[in-house]
Amino acid sequence: MRGFTLLEMLIAIAIIGIIGAAVSTAIGGVANQTRSLEQRTVANWIASNQLTRMRMLQRRQAQSLGEGKQQTRLVFADRQWEVETQIKTTDHPWIRRVEVSVYESSDEEGRQGPYSYMSGFLGQY
């Protein structure tokens, strides 16, 4: 009878173990990249929604925005987010610069990010 020796079996098991560890590490990296990409995509949607909402409100009210910073919490994609909106003046009295930063917020880890930053300009009319 001919078969594998104990040494050959140990080498085969070691090779399978190394390949398994490498595949596991690669899959973990892909999962982290996918989560990061999803966080940035959702945060970008939230920032874009915030600027669009402000533009729509500005069309209803024909007055210029005041300077300042505002923080809003919301739930989007089954997660808590914090939207920080800062309004700044520009050289023109009717135009304001709006900067929106989006953070993910959780009770355990606190505020993380920003995952998205978007700026735009809003006019008086």
C-alpha positions as CSV (number, residue, x, y, z in Angstrom):
1,M,0.0,0.0,0.0
2,R,1.2,3.4,-0.9
3,G,-0.1,6.6,0.6
4,F,0.9,10.0,1.9
5,T,3.4,10.4,4.6
6,L,2.8,12.4,7.7
7,L,5.2,15.1,6.6
8,E,3.4,15.4,3.2
9,M,0.1,15.8,5.0
10,L,1.5,18.4,7.4
11,I,2.9,20.4,4.5
12,A,-0.5,20.2,2.6
13,I,-2.4,21.4,5.7
14,A,0.1,24.3,6.2
15,I,-0.4,25.4,2.6
16,I,-4.2,25.2,2.8
17,G,-4.0,27.2,6.1
18,I,-1.8,29.9,4.6
19,I,-4.1,30.2,1.5
20,G,-7.2,30.3,3.8
21,A,-5.7,33.1,5.9
22,A,-4.8,35.1,2.7
23,V,-8.3,34.7,1.3
24,S,-9.9,35.6,4.6
25,T,-7.7,38.8,4.9
26,A,-8.6,39.8,1.3
27,I,-12.3,39.3,1.9
28,G,-12.1,41.4,5.1
29,G,-10.4,44.2,3.1
30,V,-13.1,44.1,0.4
31,A,-15.8,44.2,3.0
32,N,-14.2,47.3,4.7
33,Q,-13.8,49.0,1.3
34,T,-17.5,48.3,0.5
35,R,-18.7,49.7,3.8
36,S,-16.5,52.8,3.3
37,L,-17.8,53.3,-0.2
38,E,-21.4,52.9,1.0
39,Q,-20.9,55.4,3.8
40,R,-19.4,58.0,1.5
41,T,-22.2,57.5,-1.1
42,V,-25.0,57.8,1.4
43,A,-23.3,60.9,3.0
44,N,-23.0,62.5,-0.4
45,W,-26.7,61.9,-1.0
46,I,-27.5,63.5,2.4
47,A,-25.3,66.6,1.6
48,S,-26.8,67.0,-1.8
49,N,-30.3,66.7,-0.3
50,Q,-29.5,69.4,2.3
51,L,-28.3,71.9,-0.4
52,T,-31.3,71.2,-2.6
53,R,-33.7,71.6,0.4
54,M,-32.0,74.9,1.2
55,R,-32.3,76.1,-2.4
56,M,-36.0,75.2,-2.5
57,L,-36.7,77.0,0.8
58,Q,-34.7,80.0,-0.6
59,R,-37.0,80.2,-3.6
60,R,-40.0,80.5,-1.3
61,Q,-38.4,83.2,0.8
62,A,-37.0,86.2,-1.1
63,Q,-34.6,87.2,1.7
64,S,-30.9,86.5,2.2
65,L,-29.7,83.8,4.6
66,G,-28.1,84.8,7.8
67,E,-24.6,83.7,8.8
68,G,-24.1,80.8,11.2
69,K,-23.7,77.1,11.8
70,Q,-26.5,74.6,12.2
71,Q,-26.5,71.0,13.2
72,T,-29.2,68.5,12.2
73,R,-29.6,64.9,13.1
74,L,-31.5,62.5,10.9
75,V,-31.9,58.8,10.1
76,F,-31.1,57.7,6.6
77,A,-30.3,54.2,5.4
78,D,-31.1,52.8,8.8
79,R,-28.3,54.8,10.4
80,Q,-28.0,58.0,12.3
81,W,-26.3,61.0,10.6
82,E,-25.3,64.4,11.7
83,V,-25.4,67.2,9.1
84,E,-23.5,70.4,9.9
85,T,-24.4,73.3,7.7
86,Q,-22.4,76.5,7.8
87,I,-23.5,79.7,6.0
88,K,-20.9,82.3,5.2
89,T,-21.1,85.7,3.5
90,T,-19.5,86.4,0.2
91,D,-18.4,89.7,-1.5
92,H,-21.8,90.1,-3.0
93,P,-24.6,91.0,-0.4
94,W,-27.2,88.7,-2.0
95,I,-25.1,85.5,-2.3
96,R,-24.1,83.2,0.5
97,R,-21.7,80.3,0.6
98,V,-23.1,77.2,2.1
99,E,-20.8,74.4,3.4
100,V,-22.4,71.0,4.3
101,S,-20.4,68.3,6.2
102,V,-22.0,64.9,6.9
103,Y,-20.9,62.7,9.9
104,E,-22.1,59.3,10.9
105,S,-23.4,59.4,14.5
106,S,-23.8,56.5,16.9
107,D,-24.3,56.2,20.6
108,E,-21.3,53.8,21.1
109,E,-18.7,55.5,18.9
110,G,-19.9,59.1,18.8
111,R,-19.5,61.2,15.7
112,Q,-17.3,59.8,12.9
113,G,-16.3,61.5,9.7
114,P,-16.9,63.7,7.9
115,Y,-17.8,61.3,5.1
116,S,-18.9,64.0,2.8
117,Y,-18.3,67.7,2.3
118,M,-20.2,69.8,-0.2
119,S,-20.3,73.5,-0.8
120,G,-22.6,75.6,-2.9
121,F,-23.9,79.1,-3.3
122,L,-27.4,80.4,-2.6
123,G,-28.7,83.7,-4.0
124,Q,-31.3,86.0,-2.7
125,Y,-33.5,85.5,-5.7
